[in-house]
Amino acid sequence: MTRSGLPLEGAFYPTRNLAPARSVVVFLHGYGASGDDLIDFSAFLTANLPDTAFYAPDAPEPCEIAPFGFQWFSLQTYDPGMLRRDPRSLPRALEDMAEGAKTHAGLLNDYLSAVMERHGLGPERLAVIGFSQGTMMALEVTLRREVPVAAVVGFSGGLVGASRLADEIRCRPPVQLIHGDADEMVPFGAMSLAQHALAAAGVDVRSHVCRGLGHGIDTAGMFVARDFLFHRLETEPS
């Protein structure tokens, strides 16, 4: 355990009025980044989610190419240049990352459970937002929990290990995918592949295209995420 008493260390943003949280959003950062890179997103969301606390843990491994960043798993064999030259190689590339995503899936799952326990909330009051590699981890973990979370938002990422999803899926939280159609790091086609695989597995999944956006998050995507979360967190638990 870390000094915070949680399985992972990272940034935290309390509810707007510092009242006890009625829901929690966990941000999962991308490769080579840290929780600090996403926690400011909470300032945009808290206007509509005033009773929500926000967490942004750092991934457990130092990044192999960014000395001040972190990674959820290695991307030494990932070649975005090859994917741009040959888009047909994208499904194979996503499949090849499946074992890496499993490495710390248990640790992340424990983290989500520990955050819920800290606030005395059930998983139906938890939403997870991922960016890039964080999206891959969000889908890897939330689809395999015993009880579904309230919502998953995936920016600029993909679904790894789609071939094993049918055998391993345990729950089906609603998923919102958001991706720029000019993404140079995780090809735009990854969103379509994820959407089709998730829908085939019975997941309520929707997608939003950010026109002209590269590998990042824009204002339009932020509004889509905010609306999606509002309808799933700002209701009384059943």
VMD Tcl script that draws the C-alpha trace (Angstrom):
set ca {
  {0.00 0.00 0.00}
  {1.08 3.58 -0.58}
  {1.26 6.49 1.86}
  {-2.30 7.46 0.89}
  {-3.58 4.10 2.07}
  {-4.54 3.21 -1.51}
  {-2.86 0.63 -3.78}
  {-1.66 3.43 -6.11}
  {-0.46 6.96 -5.38}
  {-1.81 9.94 -7.29}
  {-3.75 13.18 -7.48}
  {-7.07 13.87 -5.74}
  {-9.75 16.54 -6.15}
  {-12.54 16.68 -3.54}
  {-16.22 17.46 -3.99}
  {-17.03 21.07 -4.87}
  {-18.32 21.92 -1.38}
  {-16.00 19.50 0.43}
  {-19.07 17.47 1.40}
  {-19.01 13.66 1.54}
  {-18.88 12.25 -1.98}
  {-21.96 10.66 -3.48}
  {-19.97 9.43 -6.46}
  {-16.37 9.08 -7.63}
  {-14.61 9.52 -10.97}
  {-11.22 7.89 -11.51}
  {-8.97 9.17 -14.32}
  {-6.44 6.80 -15.92}
  {-3.65 8.62 -17.73}
  {-1.83 7.64 -20.89}
  {1.64 6.27 -21.58}
  {4.46 8.46 -20.30}
  {2.16 10.78 -18.35}
  {0.90 10.92 -14.76}
  {-2.30 11.50 -12.87}
  {-1.49 15.20 -12.71}
  {-2.05 15.41 -16.47}
  {-5.76 14.58 -16.11}
  {-6.83 15.76 -12.67}
  {-7.52 19.31 -13.93}
  {-10.36 17.83 -16.02}
  {-12.23 17.55 -12.71}
  {-12.58 21.35 -12.54}
  {-14.62 21.18 -15.76}
  {-16.76 18.28 -14.54}
  {-17.46 19.42 -11.00}
  {-19.92 22.12 -12.08}
  {-22.30 19.36 -13.19}
  {-21.07 16.79 -10.67}
  {-20.79 18.79 -7.42}
  {-21.02 15.75 -5.17}
  {-18.30 13.82 -6.99}
  {-14.74 13.24 -5.80}
  {-12.01 12.76 -8.39}
  {-8.93 10.55 -8.31}
  {-6.06 10.27 -10.82}
  {-3.56 7.58 -9.84}
  {-0.10 7.28 -11.33}
  {0.51 4.03 -13.20}
  {2.76 1.65 -11.24}
  {5.75 1.53 -13.61}
  {8.22 4.30 -14.52}
  {7.91 4.95 -18.23}
  {10.62 3.31 -20.30}
  {11.02 6.39 -22.54}
  {9.88 9.31 -20.33}
  {11.92 9.66 -17.13}
  {9.28 11.68 -15.28}
  {6.25 9.74 -16.51}
  {4.61 6.41 -15.86}
  {3.22 3.50 -17.83}
  {0.59 0.85 -17.25}
  {2.55 -1.54 -19.46}
  {5.41 -1.48 -21.95}
  {4.92 -0.25 -25.50}
  {8.37 -1.15 -26.79}
  {6.90 -3.16 -29.66}
  {4.17 -0.64 -30.52}
  {4.89 1.22 -33.76}
  {2.39 3.95 -34.67}
  {4.36 4.64 -37.84}
  {3.70 1.11 -39.05}
  {0.02 1.49 -38.22}
  {-0.15 4.63 -40.35}
  {1.58 2.85 -43.23}
  {-0.51 -0.30 -42.92}
  {-3.86 0.26 -41.13}
  {-4.62 -3.44 -41.57}
  {-2.05 -4.20 -38.86}
  {-4.07 -2.39 -36.18}
  {-6.11 -5.39 -34.93}
  {-2.91 -7.40 -34.50}
  {-1.20 -4.53 -32.67}
  {-4.12 -4.21 -30.25}
  {-4.12 -7.96 -29.71}
  {-0.39 -7.91 -28.95}
  {-0.94 -5.47 -26.09}
  {-3.37 -7.76 -24.27}
  {-0.79 -9.47 -22.07}
  {0.68 -6.13 -21.06}
  {-2.71 -4.80 -20.00}
  {-3.23 -7.82 -17.77}
  {0.00 -7.18 -15.85}
  {-1.43 -4.55 -13.50}
  {-5.14 -5.14 -14.06}
  {-5.48 -6.72 -10.62}
  {-3.73 -3.80 -8.95}
  {-5.98 -1.29 -10.70}
  {-9.05 -3.30 -9.79}
  {-7.95 -3.27 -6.14}
  {-7.46 0.49 -6.38}
  {-11.00 1.04 -7.64}
  {-12.38 -1.11 -4.83}
  {-10.28 0.73 -2.23}
  {-11.52 4.12 -3.41}
  {-15.11 2.91 -3.15}
  {-14.49 1.57 0.33}
  {-12.91 4.86 1.40}
  {-16.11 6.72 0.50}
  {-18.56 4.01 1.55}
  {-19.98 3.77 -1.97}
  {-20.85 0.90 -4.27}
  {-19.49 0.43 -7.79}
  {-22.71 1.84 -9.25}
  {-21.45 5.24 -8.02}
  {-18.08 4.96 -9.78}
  {-17.12 6.16 -13.25}
  {-13.76 5.62 -14.94}
  {-12.26 7.94 -17.57}
  {-9.25 6.77 -19.54}
  {-6.99 8.46 -22.03}
  {-4.97 6.42 -24.58}
  {-3.28 3.60 -22.64}
  {-5.55 4.54 -19.73}
  {-8.56 3.76 -21.92}
  {-7.11 0.33 -22.62}
  {-6.74 -0.27 -18.88}
  {-10.21 1.07 -18.13}
  {-11.81 -1.40 -20.53}
  {-9.55 -4.23 -19.43}
  {-10.56 -3.87 -15.79}
  {-14.14 -2.62 -15.72}
  {-15.48 -5.31 -18.05}
  {-14.12 -8.00 -15.75}
  {-15.31 -6.74 -12.37}
  {-18.04 -8.70 -10.64}
  {-20.37 -5.68 -10.45}
  {-20.47 -3.02 -13.19}
  {-19.36 0.54 -12.58}
  {-21.71 3.38 -13.49}
  {-19.89 4.44 -16.66}
  {-16.65 4.23 -18.63}
  {-15.36 7.00 -20.89}
  {-12.48 6.20 -23.22}
  {-10.57 8.97 -24.99}
  {-8.15 8.19 -27.84}
  {-7.64 4.56 -26.87}
  {-8.67 1.10 -27.91}
  {-9.80 -2.31 -26.79}
  {-6.91 -4.73 -26.40}
  {-7.37 -8.49 -26.49}
  {-10.76 -8.38 -28.19}
  {-10.45 -12.08 -29.05}
  {-10.72 -13.08 -25.39}
  {-13.46 -10.66 -24.37}
  {-16.37 -13.05 -24.95}
  {-14.81 -15.60 -22.58}
  {-13.75 -13.11 -19.90}
  {-16.44 -10.43 -19.73}
  {-18.29 -10.44 -16.41}
  {-20.25 -7.21 -16.51}
  {-21.36 -4.63 -19.03}
  {-21.09 -1.01 -17.91}
  {-22.17 1.68 -20.39}
  {-19.20 2.92 -22.43}
  {-18.62 6.21 -24.27}
  {-15.74 6.22 -26.75}
  {-14.29 9.53 -27.97}
  {-11.55 9.73 -30.60}
  {-9.98 12.26 -32.92}
  {-10.05 11.35 -36.60}
  {-6.51 12.74 -37.04}
  {-4.96 10.74 -34.20}
  {-1.35 10.00 -35.06}
  {-0.60 7.73 -32.09}
  {-3.64 5.47 -31.69}
  {-5.30 5.27 -35.11}
  {-8.87 6.47 -35.40}
  {-9.86 2.99 -36.57}
  {-9.27 1.71 -33.04}
  {-12.55 3.29 -31.95}
  {-14.58 1.43 -34.56}
  {-12.88 -1.86 -33.70}
  {-13.64 -1.33 -30.01}
  {-17.23 -0.31 -30.65}
  {-17.97 -3.39 -32.74}
  {-16.33 -5.78 -30.27}
  {-18.06 -4.24 -27.27}
  {-21.46 -4.23 -28.98}
  {-20.98 -7.87 -29.96}
  {-20.35 -8.63 -26.28}
  {-23.61 -6.96 -25.27}
  {-22.15 -3.71 -23.97}
  {-24.12 -0.46 -24.30}
  {-21.49 1.46 -26.26}
  {-21.58 4.74 -28.14}
  {-18.94 6.73 -29.97}
  {-18.12 10.35 -30.76}
  {-15.77 11.57 -33.49}
  {-13.68 14.70 -32.83}
  {-13.07 16.12 -36.30}
  {-9.51 17.18 -37.01}
  {-8.26 16.22 -33.55}
  {-4.99 14.39 -33.10}
  {-4.00 12.39 -30.02}
  {-5.66 14.46 -27.33}
  {-8.84 15.73 -25.71}
  {-10.72 18.73 -27.06}
  {-13.57 20.83 -25.70}
  {-16.22 19.01 -27.73}
  {-15.08 15.68 -26.35}
  {-15.09 17.05 -22.82}
  {-18.73 18.10 -23.19}
  {-19.66 14.66 -24.49}
  {-17.96 13.03 -21.51}
  {-19.58 15.45 -19.05}
  {-23.09 14.82 -20.37}
  {-22.55 11.06 -20.40}
  {-21.35 11.05 -16.79}
  {-24.05 13.42 -15.57}
  {-26.86 11.11 -16.67}
  {-25.23 8.16 -14.90}
  {-23.99 9.71 -11.68}
  {-26.43 12.53 -10.87}
  {-29.31 10.19 -10.09}
  {-30.24 8.51 -6.84}
  {-28.87 4.96 -6.59}
  {-31.60 2.37 -6.99}
}
mol new
graphics top color blue
foreach p $ca { graphics top sphere $p radius 0.5 }
foreach p [lrange $ca 0 end-1] q [lrange $ca 1 end] { graphics top cylinder $p $q radius 0.2 }
display resetview
